[in-house]
Amino acid sequence: MSERGVGPSGAGRVPGRNPFAPSFEQLPDTLPIFPLSGVLMLPGGKLPLNVFEPRYLAMMFDALAGHRMIGIVQPMQPGGFAGDGLPTDDGKPKVHKIGCAGRIVSFNETEDGRLLLALSGVCRFEIGRELDLAQGGYRRVSSLFSPYRADLDYADELVAVDRERLMAALAAFFRSRSLSTDWEAIKQADDRSLVNSLSMALPFGPAEKQALLEAADSTARAKLLVAFLEMGAFEPPADSTPQRAN
């Protein structure tokens, strides 16, 4: 997604279910977590990552050697040296209890020591408790997937969307932010793909991103999305650039 271009062909595109995606029984009891403020991953969505910090490189290599899954979560207080949250008294930035597990579906190594990865959203999870740091220095949690088991069937989900209101709100939001997009692609996108891709790609703040993540289903998410677009069309733009480089 370019700075001025937003659309369903970007990071949040939601295709049909990945045949390599794990079943519910294959979801791990523990997950490494990657705190990223202002970043939203949803089941079926695609999220690119540019990783260079040693602890997060260790996380990715460990995941690639195992179940290939990491948890994307948001810090409670944005900021910090790596953009992964402000430290608290015990040294660990607090994170939201709800995140989304993503599976590494592709990666490339760069000559300057970075990893360029693509995550495919699998299922939301609730953090049970935080575990000791991994040997590589990254954080791990016990992951509870059962409240969100239906996420695995996202491709079959029926979504009720007021398409006319959504398109009007989207147009007003884009005008207020001087954003551009491929309107023909948006018109052709199915409701679920459109709602989830826009939720992931649009420049909302961390609180709005977390609310979209925690919405009960895509229909509830669509209503929130329209509300945020309508409010955002009449508010000055905030600095909500996702922090994806760690």
C-alpha positions in Angstrom: 0.0 0.0 0.0 1.4 3.3 -1.0 1.2 6.3 1.3 -1.7 7.8 -0.7 -3.2 4.6 -2.1 -5.6 2.3 -0.2 -7.6 -0.6 -1.5 -8.6 -4.3 -1.2 -5.6 -5.5 -3.2 -3.2 -4.4 -0.4 -2.1 -5.9 2.9 -5.6 -6.8 4.1 -6.9 -8.8 1.2 -8.9 -11.8 2.3 -8.8 -14.7 -0.2 -10.4 -18.1 0.3 -9.2 -20.3 3.1 -5.6 -21.4 2.8 -5.5 -25.2 2.3 -2.2 -25.2 4.4 -3.8 -23.4 7.4 -4.0 -25.4 10.6 -7.1 -27.0 12.0 -8.3 -26.0 15.5 -6.6 -29.0 17.0 -3.3 -27.9 15.5 -3.3 -24.4 17.0 -0.5 -24.0 19.5 -0.9 -23.7 23.3 1.8 -21.1 23.4 2.6 -18.3 21.0 5.5 -15.8 20.6 3.9 -12.3 20.5 4.9 -9.4 18.3 3.6 -6.1 19.8 2.8 -3.6 17.0 0.9 -0.4 17.7 -1.7 0.6 15.1 -1.4 -2.7 13.2 -4.4 -5.0 12.7 -4.4 -8.6 11.5 -7.6 -10.5 10.9 -8.3 -14.1 10.0 -7.6 -14.6 6.3 -5.8 -11.2 5.9 -2.3 -10.8 4.7 0.2 -8.7 6.7 3.7 -7.9 5.4 6.5 -7.5 8.0 10.0 -6.0 7.8 12.0 -7.5 10.7 15.5 -6.5 11.7 15.8 -6.3 15.5 17.7 -9.3 16.9 15.0 -10.6 19.3 12.3 -10.5 16.6 14.7 -12.1 14.1 15.1 -14.9 16.6 11.4 -15.1 17.0 10.8 -15.6 13.3 13.6 -18.2 12.8 12.2 -20.2 15.8 8.7 -20.0 14.3 9.9 -21.1 10.9 11.5 -24.1 12.6 8.2 -25.0 14.3 4.5 -24.2 13.7 5.4 -21.0 11.8 2.9 -19.0 13.9 3.2 -15.8 15.8 0.7 -13.6 17.7 0.2 -10.0 16.6 -0.9 -7.9 19.5 -1.1 -4.2 20.3 0.7 -2.5 23.2 -1.6 -0.7 25.7 0.7 2.4 25.5 2.2 3.0 22.1 5.8 4.1 21.9 9.0 2.5 23.1 12.4 2.1 21.4 11.1 -0.5 18.9 7.6 0.8 18.7 6.4 -2.2 20.8 5.1 -0.3 23.8 6.2 1.8 26.7 7.9 -0.2 29.5 6.1 -0.6 32.9 7.6 -1.0 36.4 8.4 -4.7 35.7 10.1 -3.8 32.4 7.5 -5.3 30.0 5.1 -3.1 28.1 1.5 -4.1 28.8 -0.3 -5.5 25.7 -4.0 -6.0 24.9 -5.4 -9.4 25.9 -6.8 -10.1 22.4 -4.6 -10.6 19.4 -4.6 -12.5 16.2 -2.3 -15.4 15.3 -0.6 -15.3 11.9 1.2 -18.0 10.0 4.4 -17.2 8.1 3.5 -18.1 4.5 6.6 -16.6 2.8 9.9 -14.9 3.6 13.0 -13.4 2.0 16.4 -12.7 3.5 18.0 -9.4 2.6 21.8 -8.7 2.3 21.6 -6.2 5.1 20.3 -8.7 7.6 16.5 -8.2 7.5 13.7 -10.6 7.0 10.8 -9.7 4.7 7.8 -11.8 5.7 4.2 -12.3 4.8 1.8 -13.5 7.5 -1.6 -15.0 6.8 -4.2 -14.4 9.6 -5.4 -17.7 11.1 -7.5 -17.1 14.3 -7.9 -14.6 17.1 -6.7 -15.6 20.6 -6.9 -14.4 24.2 -3.8 -14.3 26.3 -4.0 -16.6 29.2 -0.8 -15.6 30.9 2.6 -14.4 30.0 5.5 -16.9 30.1 9.2 -16.5 30.6 11.1 -14.9 27.8 12.3 -17.2 25.1 16.0 -17.8 24.8 16.1 -15.3 21.9 14.7 -12.6 24.2 11.2 -12.3 22.8 7.9 -12.6 24.7 5.7 -15.7 24.8 2.2 -16.3 26.1 -0.3 -19.1 26.7 -2.9 -18.7 23.9 -6.6 -19.4 24.3 -8.2 -19.9 20.8 -11.5 -21.5 21.9 -13.5 -18.2 22.2 -12.7 -17.6 18.5 -12.9 -21.0 17.0 -15.4 -19.7 14.4 -12.6 -17.6 12.9 -11.3 -20.7 11.2 -14.5 -20.7 9.0 -14.1 -17.1 7.9 -14.4 -18.1 4.2 -18.0 -19.3 4.8 -19.1 -16.3 7.0 -22.2 -14.4 5.9 -21.7 -10.7 6.3 -24.5 -8.1 6.4 -23.2 -4.7 5.1 -25.0 -1.5 4.2 -22.9 -1.2 1.0 -24.3 2.1 -0.1 -23.6 3.7 3.3 -20.1 2.1 3.4 -19.2 3.5 0.0 -20.4 7.0 0.8 -18.5 7.0 4.1 -15.4 5.7 2.4 -15.5 8.3 -0.3 -15.9 11.1 2.3 -13.0 9.7 4.4 -10.7 9.4 1.3 -11.5 13.0 0.3 -10.7 14.3 3.8 -7.4 12.4 3.8 -6.5 13.1 0.2 -6.2 9.3 -0.3 -6.7 7.5 -3.6 -7.7 4.0 -4.5 -8.9 1.6 -7.2 -12.6 2.2 -7.0 -13.4 -0.5 -9.5 -11.6 -3.1 -7.4 -13.5 -1.9 -4.3 -16.8 -2.2 -6.1 -16.0 -5.8 -7.3 -14.8 -7.0 -3.8 -17.2 -9.2 -1.9 -18.5 -7.7 1.4 -16.4 -9.8 3.8 -13.2 -9.1 1.8 -13.9 -5.4 1.6 -14.7 -5.0 5.3 -11.7 -6.9 6.5 -9.2 -5.4 4.0 -10.3 -1.9 4.7 -10.2 -2.5 8.5 -6.6 -3.7 8.2 -5.4 -1.1 5.6 -7.0 2.2 6.6 -5.1 4.7 8.8 -7.1 4.4 11.9 -5.7 4.9 15.4 -4.7 2.0 17.8 -8.0 2.2 19.7 -10.0 1.9 16.6 -7.9 -1.0 15.3 -8.3 -2.9 18.5 -12.1 -2.4 18.5 -12.2 -3.7 14.9 -10.2 -6.7 16.0 -12.5 -7.5 19.0 -15.8 -7.1 17.0 -17.9 -10.2 17.4 -18.0 -11.0 13.7 -17.6 -9.3 10.3 -21.1 -7.9 10.4 -20.4 -6.1 13.7 -17.0 -5.1 12.3 -18.7 -3.6 9.2 -20.9 -1.4 11.4 -17.9 -0.2 13.4 -16.0 0.4 10.2 -18.7 2.7 8.8 -18.9 4.6 12.1 -15.2 5.2 12.2 -15.2 6.3 8.5 -18.0 8.7 9.1 -16.3 10.2 12.2 -13.0 10.3 10.5 -14.3 12.2 7.5 -14.9 15.2 9.8 -11.8 14.9 12.0 -8.2 16.1 11.3 -5.9 13.2 10.3 -4.0 11.7 13.2 -0.5 10.3 13.1 -1.4 6.6 13.0 1.3 5.2 10.7 1.6 1.5 11.5 4.9 0.5 13.1 5.8 -2.6 11.1 9.6 -2.4 11.1 11.2 -4.2 14.1 
